[in-house]
Amino acid sequence: MDRLTAMRVFAEVAASGSFTVTADRLDMSRAMVTRYVAELEQWLGARLLQRTTRRVSLTDAGESCLRRAQQMLALSEDLQEETARSSGGELRGQLRLTCSLSFGYAQLVEALGAFLALHPHLRLDLNVGDSALNLVEARVDLAIRISAEPDPLLIARPLALCESVLAASPDYLARQGVPTVPADLARHACLSHAHVGKTLWTLRQGEQAVAQAVATRFSANDAMVLMRAAVAGQGIAMLPTYLAAPALRAGHLQAVLPDWQPPVLNIQALYPSRRHLSPAVRALLDFLVQHFQTATW
């Protein structure tokens, strides 16, 4: 039995809670996933997973094994990459990232493509979504997140600032009128993010700050959906400029209350507090910092 592969399979099952999902992720049959886990349990002499018809969960022995397996897998990947780098070889292996759908679509995919062109023997696995992930359990190397404050349990490296803009289609503004002060937003159809400022938008002009209640007719948990609704003339949306800038330049959207600034957030690369970063992760971090340091969207 390839015990390192068995540990990798077991860690994926523990993260996903499913043999079927693990088989899809690792591109192997479900029977092979089951076999690797069974052989690992036989080798260790302990039951690692509790199987039910709906979910797979860890036993006490499984939780202990998972911690050790993750350490050994990380050590194996670091050893392979460091050996390749020290012998003059190129970076190899797989990096796992996560970011929001909107930032991945609008900005990160292009940057990752340029990075892969420099390192053809590396593989990238990008998980898009805003849900909070345990980076260690999910074996994610980097999380690109947009927030006011980073997770204190993770190391944060700043990439860029995330500014936002209020925007609507010219057609909507022609029909409903153009707001001139924040209070005008109360009589407009507003398109809000489900998790950020759903009914209250904070705007600043110089030293003056206003918390304006808005009538949300439509909300969604992703900025791309809100932008599409705004372009379709459904209302006013608060959108990140990294996503909305092309639509603004093309005239599909028009800035609303341009003298009032929504909160500025930080775009950061987050990673677990490991003692040593692998060369591949460090190379990607350095590349992203350089790529986004002059970002103007």
Phi, psi and omega per residue, in radians:
M1 nan 2.338 3.003
D2 -1.358 1.714 -3.011
R3 -1.188 -0.562 3.108
L4 -1.159 -0.735 3.080
T5 -1.130 -0.692 3.111
A6 -1.060 -0.699 3.097
M7 -1.152 -0.672 3.117
R8 -1.128 -0.747 3.107
V9 -1.110 -0.795 3.131
F10 -1.050 -0.754 -3.139
A11 -1.113 -0.652 3.116
E12 -1.190 -0.701 3.091
V13 -1.100 -0.733 3.130
A14 -1.103 -0.653 -3.116
A15 -1.279 -0.701 -3.055
S16 -1.588 -0.417 -3.091
G17 1.264 0.346 -3.049
S18 -2.669 2.295 3.045
F19 -1.214 -0.650 -3.108
T20 -1.170 -0.800 3.115
V21 -1.086 -0.716 3.117
T22 -1.085 -0.735 3.120
A23 -1.048 -0.715 3.115
D24 -1.150 -0.765 -3.101
R25 -1.126 -0.666 -3.059
L26 -1.679 0.026 3.108
D27 0.983 0.879 3.055
M28 -2.426 2.931 -3.120
S29 -1.286 2.726 3.100
R30 -1.103 -0.622 3.121
A31 -1.090 -0.661 3.124
M32 -1.193 -0.685 3.063
V33 -1.032 -0.824 3.131
T34 -1.054 -0.706 -3.127
R35 -1.139 -0.767 3.133
Y36 -1.067 -0.774 -3.135
V37 -1.128 -0.752 -3.137
A38 -1.092 -0.723 -3.140
E39 -1.208 -0.591 3.077
L40 -1.167 -0.732 3.103
E41 -1.099 -0.700 3.126
Q42 -1.145 -0.719 3.130
W43 -1.107 -0.725 -3.106
L44 -1.472 -0.277 -3.137
G45 1.212 0.576 -3.108
A46 -2.630 2.617 3.056
R47 -1.438 2.158 -3.037
L48 -1.725 -0.483 -3.057
L49 -2.222 2.466 3.036
Q50 -1.770 2.051 -3.050
R51 -1.784 2.284 3.000
T52 -2.191 3.094 -3.129
T53 -1.202 -0.390 -3.066
R54 -1.907 -0.501 -2.938
R55 -2.618 2.632 3.013
V56 -1.940 2.232 -3.126
S57 -2.240 2.829 -3.104
L58 -1.471 2.457 2.924
T59 -1.427 3.078 3.088
D60 -1.058 -0.742 3.103
A61 -1.138 -0.621 3.119
G62 -1.127 -0.691 3.118
E63 -1.109 -0.737 3.110
S64 -1.152 -0.752 3.132
C65 -1.120 -0.674 -3.106
L66 -1.075 -0.761 3.128
R67 -1.038 -0.798 -3.137
R68 -1.175 -0.705 -3.126
A69 -1.103 -0.734 3.128
Q70 -1.108 -0.689 3.103
Q71 -1.113 -0.758 -3.116
M72 -1.202 -0.655 3.110
L73 -1.164 -0.742 3.112
A74 -1.108 -0.732 3.125
L75 -1.108 -0.705 3.128
S76 -1.096 -0.789 3.141
E77 -1.142 -0.736 3.122
D78 -1.098 -0.729 -3.122
L79 -1.110 -0.752 -3.138
Q80 -1.104 -0.784 -3.109
E81 -1.211 -0.729 -3.119
E82 -1.184 -0.647 3.110
T83 -1.135 -0.746 3.124
A84 -1.112 -0.735 -3.109
R85 -1.186 -0.736 -3.098
S86 -1.209 -0.453 3.126
S87 -1.623 0.217 3.111
G88 1.481 0.057 -3.136
G89 -1.386 2.986 -3.139
E90 -1.538 2.841 3.107
L91 -1.118 2.398 3.137
R92 -2.341 2.977 3.089
G93 1.850 -2.904 -3.086
Q94 -2.210 2.380 3.059
L95 -1.950 2.426 3.127
R96 -1.983 2.234 -3.113
L97 -2.220 2.804 2.992
T98 -2.461 2.542 3.089
C99 -2.806 3.019 3.098
S100 -1.211 2.710 3.128
L101 -1.064 -0.755 -3.064
S102 -1.157 -0.750 -3.128
F103 -1.251 -0.643 3.087
G104 -1.068 -0.803 -3.113
Y105 -1.181 -0.817 -2.986
A106 -1.402 -0.558 -2.980
Q107 -2.326 -0.754 -2.923
L108 -1.310 -0.619 -3.106
V109 -1.010 -0.768 3.127
E110 -1.093 -0.741 3.140
A111 -1.132 -0.728 -3.132
L112 -1.173 -0.606 3.078
G113 -1.077 -0.734 3.113
A114 -1.156 -0.638 3.120
F115 -1.171 -0.757 3.126
L116 -1.115 -0.573 3.108
A117 -1.098 -0.525 3.119
L118 -1.416 -0.417 -3.065
H119 -2.305 1.355 -3.003
P120 -1.166 -0.242 -3.132
H121 -1.672 0.039 3.063
L122 -1.596 2.665 3.045
R123 -2.160 2.482 3.141
L124 -2.092 2.404 3.070
D125 -2.139 1.948 -3.062
L126 -1.858 2.137 3.071
N127 -1.816 2.047 -3.112
V128 -1.753 2.433 -3.140
G129 2.644 2.779 -3.112
D130 -1.707 -0.047 -3.085
S131 -1.161 2.506 -3.134
A132 -1.256 2.248 3.126
L133 -2.013 2.484 2.930
N134 -1.381 1.864 -2.997
L135 -1.080 -0.580 -3.131
V136 -1.246 -0.848 -3.115
E137 -1.130 -0.687 -3.132
A138 -1.456 -0.045 -3.129
R139 0.949 0.814 3.088
V140 -1.664 2.260 -3.107
D141 -1.420 -0.696 -3.113
L142 -2.451 2.408 2.998
A143 -2.063 2.159 3.078
I144 -1.672 1.958 -3.048
R145 -2.215 2.653 3.132
I146 -2.047 2.044 -3.071
S147 -2.816 2.978 3.058
A148 -1.424 -0.633 -3.131
E149 -2.304 2.319 3.114
P150 -1.299 2.826 3.043
D151 -1.099 2.120 -3.086
P152 -1.148 -0.281 -3.133
L153 -1.503 -0.071 -3.119
L154 -2.091 2.750 3.048
I155 -1.514 2.313 -3.089
A156 -2.004 2.370 3.040
R157 -2.153 2.038 -3.089
P158 -1.108 2.436 3.080
L159 -1.959 -0.788 -3.095
A160 -2.942 3.004 3.033
L161 -1.645 2.535 3.096
C162 -1.922 1.760 3.054
E163 -1.636 2.712 -3.123
S164 -2.200 2.896 -3.123
V165 -2.493 2.516 2.968
L166 -1.472 2.294 -3.058
A167 -2.569 2.633 3.074
A168 -2.605 2.873 3.121
S169 -1.313 2.600 3.055
P170 -0.963 -0.616 3.137
D171 -1.113 -0.775 3.129
Y172 -1.084 -0.784 -3.100
L173 -1.178 -0.563 3.085
A174 -1.173 -0.592 -3.119
R175 -1.413 -0.687 -2.975
Q176 -1.880 -0.147 -3.126
G177 1.635 2.739 -3.096
V178 -1.733 2.129 3.080
P179 -1.069 2.448 3.107
T180 -1.966 -0.362 3.084
V181 -2.415 2.738 -3.112
P182 -0.955 -0.582 -3.118
A183 -1.083 -0.408 3.116
D184 -1.142 -0.375 -3.112
L185 -1.106 -0.427 -3.093
A186 -1.094 -0.448 -3.122
R187 -1.750 0.140 3.140
H188 -1.873 2.745 3.004
A189 -1.354 2.045 -3.108
C190 -1.904 2.520 -3.116
L191 -1.930 1.969 -2.936
S192 -2.051 2.633 3.026
H193 -1.281 2.377 -3.053
A194 -1.119 -0.433 -3.052
H195 -1.979 -0.110 -3.083
V196 -2.350 1.967 3.065
G197 1.019 0.829 -3.054
K198 -1.123 -0.677 -3.113
T199 -2.162 0.011 -3.100
L200 -2.463 2.071 3.126
W201 -1.871 2.274 3.108
T202 -1.727 2.218 -3.123
L203 -2.267 2.606 -3.121
R204 -2.327 2.424 3.023
Q205 -2.301 1.825 -3.048
G206 1.089 -2.159 3.136
E207 -1.546 -0.114 -3.097
Q208 -1.591 2.247 3.113
A209 -2.136 2.433 -3.114
V210 -2.279 2.319 3.002
A211 -1.833 1.813 -3.005
Q212 -1.804 2.148 3.040
A213 -1.226 2.398 -3.119
V214 -2.181 2.624 3.090
A215 -1.589 1.777 -3.079
T216 -1.458 1.957 3.077
R217 -1.534 -0.458 -3.081
F218 -2.606 2.320 3.081
S219 -2.289 2.713 3.121
A220 -2.638 2.816 -3.106
N221 -1.687 0.295 3.092
D222 -2.554 2.415 -3.073
A223 -1.171 -0.484 3.130
M224 -1.116 -0.685 3.110
V225 -1.152 -0.733 3.133
L226 -1.126 -0.688 3.121
M227 -1.138 -0.719 3.126
R228 -1.089 -0.687 3.113
A229 -1.149 -0.684 3.122
A230 -1.139 -0.774 3.120
V231 -1.075 -0.572 3.137
A232 -1.359 0.020 3.069
G233 1.462 0.418 -3.071
Q234 -1.578 -0.153 3.115
G235 2.724 -2.864 -3.123
I236 -1.802 2.299 -3.129
A237 -2.133 2.610 2.978
M238 -1.700 1.973 -2.985
L239 -2.180 2.529 3.028
P240 -1.168 2.418 -3.109
T241 -1.153 -0.457 3.120
Y242 -1.096 -0.379 3.124
L243 -1.753 -0.712 -2.987
A244 -1.472 -0.327 -3.019
A245 -0.943 -0.796 3.131
P246 -1.074 -0.695 3.131
A247 -1.188 -0.579 3.084
L248 -1.203 -0.762 3.137
R249 -1.143 -0.595 -3.129
A250 -1.408 -0.149 -3.140
G251 1.486 0.095 3.090
H252 -1.287 -0.449 3.073
L253 -2.239 2.702 3.105
Q254 -2.247 2.338 3.139
A255 -1.137 2.438 3.122
V256 -2.003 2.379 -3.091
L257 0.839 0.990 -3.048
P258 -1.098 -0.324 3.122
D259 -1.450 -0.105 -3.139
W260 -1.904 2.229 -3.018
Q261 -1.818 2.102 2.979
P262 -1.132 2.903 -3.134
P263 -1.003 2.474 3.081
V264 -1.663 2.213 -3.124
L265 -1.896 3.038 -3.136
N266 -1.893 2.357 2.989
I267 -1.699 2.075 -3.011
Q268 -2.319 2.618 2.982
A269 -1.692 2.125 -3.107
L270 -1.936 2.483 3.106
Y271 -2.619 2.713 -3.102
P272 -1.064 2.700 -3.122
S273 -1.350 1.254 3.106
R274 -1.527 2.695 3.138
R275 -1.201 -0.706 -3.124
H276 -2.279 2.281 3.012
L277 -1.472 2.447 3.090
S278 -1.173 2.698 3.119
P279 -1.000 -0.631 -3.124
A280 -1.164 -0.758 3.120
V281 -1.152 -0.738 3.132
R282 -1.099 -0.704 3.127
A283 -1.121 -0.717 3.128
L284 -1.168 -0.733 3.096
L285 -1.015 -0.878 -3.132
D286 -1.061 -0.691 -3.133
F287 -1.133 -0.786 -3.112
L288 -1.149 -0.677 3.092
V289 -1.052 -0.817 3.138
Q290 -1.162 -0.698 -3.092
H291 -1.119 -0.691 -3.038
F292 -1.718 -0.023 -3.040
Q293 -1.173 -0.419 3.108
T294 -1.965 0.376 -3.089
A295 -1.119 2.256 3.064
T296 -2.092 -0.069 -3.120
W297 0.973 nan nan
